[in-house]
Amino acid sequence: MLCSRILAAFTTCSFWFLLPVVFPIFADRTLAENAETGTRGTLKEDSRPALRILASDRDFNIGAAVNVGALRDSTRYREILAREFNIITAENTMKFKPLRPQRDRFDFTASDRFVAFAQTHQMKIRGHALVWHTALPVWLTEGDWSREEAIAILENHIKTVVGRYRGRIVAWDVINEAIDDDGTFRDTFWSRAIGPEYIEIAFRTAREADPEALLFYNDFGAEEWGSKAEAIYQLVRSLQAKNIPIDGVGVQMHVSVESPLDPQKVAENMRRLAALGLRVDITEMDVRLKKPAREEDRERQAEIYQEMLEVCLAAENCNTFVTWGFSDRYSWVSGIFKGWGEALPFDSDYQPKPAYYGLQDALMTTF
């Protein structure tokens, strides 16, 4: 099975010379797996094909969220990012607060740098996120706004941001995390200032600002079918019934090695959304481990990454898989989940982990 995967990948090597990228292409891969222990072998970094080569060959998007500070300061970070991924998401720099320090002033310095990097390296971009209940500036949350004023602020923000990058961003997370864990609408600044109609307003405004960009609803905890997934399903179906433009649902997949997702239930959820004509992107995946992590935990982490990527690859409506960062050096997990970490495919020294090879294996599998 493994040999057939490798041979299948190498039959496309002629395509690699046509790939318009500005970094070296690594055409040789020697994956060693220990059949008795099940552990994944270590590869020399200059001997393996990048994830983006394997993904691009099957018209698939493999990506990571980007820490713009590391993008600015670290040559190593930039090299791996450009080599491995063909789509990127801004981790924070495209959220409301960093873009809008004052009501009458936008700051696009960091987001422009991010977009320029993607364009230089022929990478697609997912925009994240136009409307969220957090990452809002004090001038907004502490202001005394009428409903009309709040709508004007929201519309102006979306028109300005989406309009600035029109034609350069393939998809936007228009609404992020509007549904609470119990399936009810989350109580937010936007819902209080405008009412639930803020969701419809945001999608309509985003479509007007860039008719070609794909528009997504994005959330966590709804990857498998359940009460929250049902609430999101009903929300997007109601938007469709009102002719509100929406193209897909983003499922985040922030999970732990002790509470993995059920691949069959995730696949079922994707199929239900496909029946509505909606795409599904895996938008923010990481798999946290208890520290200090054991080798068996890292192997299980690799299996979880591989399983979820395989679910996406097999689904008719899923062609994008994004991890929330790529190196443990820059991960939100340790700061939020005490005693947990090591959630990403590369370690803090930028070395590939078993999770990286799990993604590689998934991309080399024929569905």
PyMOL commands that set and color helices and strands:
alter all, ss='L'
color gray80, all
select helices_A, chain A and resi 2-10+13-16+45-47+51-57+68-73+75-84+96-99+109-120+138-141+147-164+189-193+198-209+227-241+263-275+295-314+328-330+333-336+354-363
alter helices_A, ss='H'
color red, helices_A
select strands_A, chain A and resi 61-66+87-90+124-132+171-176+214-219+248-251+254-256+279-290+320-323+340-341
alter strands_A, ss='S'
color yellow, strands_A
deselect
rebuild
show_as cartoon
